[in-house]
Amino acid sequence: MIVCVCKSVSDRKIRAAIADGADTFEQLQFELGVATCCGKCEESVRDVMAQCGVCESQCGVERRAPAQPVQVTFYERKAA
């Protein structure tokens, strides 16, 4: 999926850059140009970094716990 529309950077490109040794947000900005135009992709880029397990100690991104399923209850309506 495209993460940075301005520079046409996908999550695959970000993961490949991380695999090649980029371990800070600033390195990804320099190498790929992410979050250098409008900046709207910064959170998504940091999410991809967190999913890959990098940058946790250097920029404060913590790995999020998977979302817990929400219990939904359905009630029947009875005619009055």
C-alpha positions as CSV (number, residue, x, y, z in Angstrom):
1,M,0.0,0.0,0.0
2,I,1.2,3.5,-0.7
3,V,2.2,5.3,2.6
4,C,3.6,8.5,1.2
5,V,1.5,9.8,-1.7
6,C,3.7,12.8,-2.4
7,K,6.8,10.7,-3.0
8,S,5.0,7.4,-4.1
9,V,6.6,5.4,-1.3
10,S,4.9,2.1,-0.4
11,D,5.2,0.1,2.9
12,R,7.3,-2.4,0.9
13,K,9.9,0.2,0.1
14,I,10.0,1.3,3.7
15,R,10.4,-2.3,4.9
16,A,13.1,-2.8,2.3
17,A,15.0,0.3,3.5
18,I,14.7,-1.0,7.1
19,A,16.0,-4.4,6.0
20,D,19.0,-2.5,4.4
21,G,19.8,-0.9,7.7
22,A,17.7,2.3,8.0
23,D,16.8,2.4,11.7
24,T,15.7,5.9,12.3
25,F,12.9,8.1,10.9
26,E,15.4,10.6,9.7
27,Q,17.2,8.0,7.7
28,L,14.0,7.0,6.0
29,Q,13.3,10.7,5.3
30,F,16.7,11.1,3.7
31,E,16.7,7.8,1.7
32,L,13.0,7.8,0.6
33,G,11.8,11.4,1.0
34,V,8.9,10.4,3.2
35,A,7.2,13.1,5.3
36,T,9.2,15.9,3.5
37,C,6.4,17.5,1.6
38,C,3.0,17.6,3.3
39,G,4.0,15.5,6.3
40,K,0.7,13.6,6.5
41,C,2.4,10.2,6.2
42,E,4.7,10.6,9.3
43,E,2.4,8.6,11.6
44,S,2.0,5.8,9.1
45,V,5.7,5.6,8.4
46,R,6.3,5.4,12.2
47,D,3.7,2.7,12.4
48,V,5.5,0.6,9.7
49,M,8.7,1.1,11.6
50,A,7.1,0.0,14.8
51,Q,5.7,-3.1,13.1
52,C,9.3,-3.9,11.9
53,G,10.6,-3.5,15.5
54,V,12.9,-0.5,14.8
55,C,13.1,2.9,16.3
56,E,11.5,1.8,19.6
57,S,14.3,3.2,21.7
58,Q,15.5,6.0,19.5
59,C,12.3,7.9,18.7
60,G,9.8,6.8,21.3
61,V,7.6,4.6,19.1
62,E,6.3,1.7,21.0
63,R,4.9,-1.4,19.6
64,R,1.1,-1.4,20.0
65,A,-0.7,-4.4,21.3
66,P,-3.1,-6.0,18.9
67,A,-6.6,-4.6,19.2
68,Q,-8.9,-6.7,21.3
69,P,-12.2,-7.9,19.6
70,V,-15.3,-5.9,20.7
71,Q,-18.2,-7.9,22.0
72,V,-21.4,-7.0,20.2
73,T,-24.8,-7.8,21.6
74,F,-27.9,-7.8,19.5
75,Y,-31.3,-7.2,21.0
76,E,-34.6,-8.1,19.5
77,R,-37.3,-5.5,19.3
78,K,-40.8,-6.7,20.2
79,A,-43.9,-5.1,18.8
80,A,-45.8,-3.0,21.2
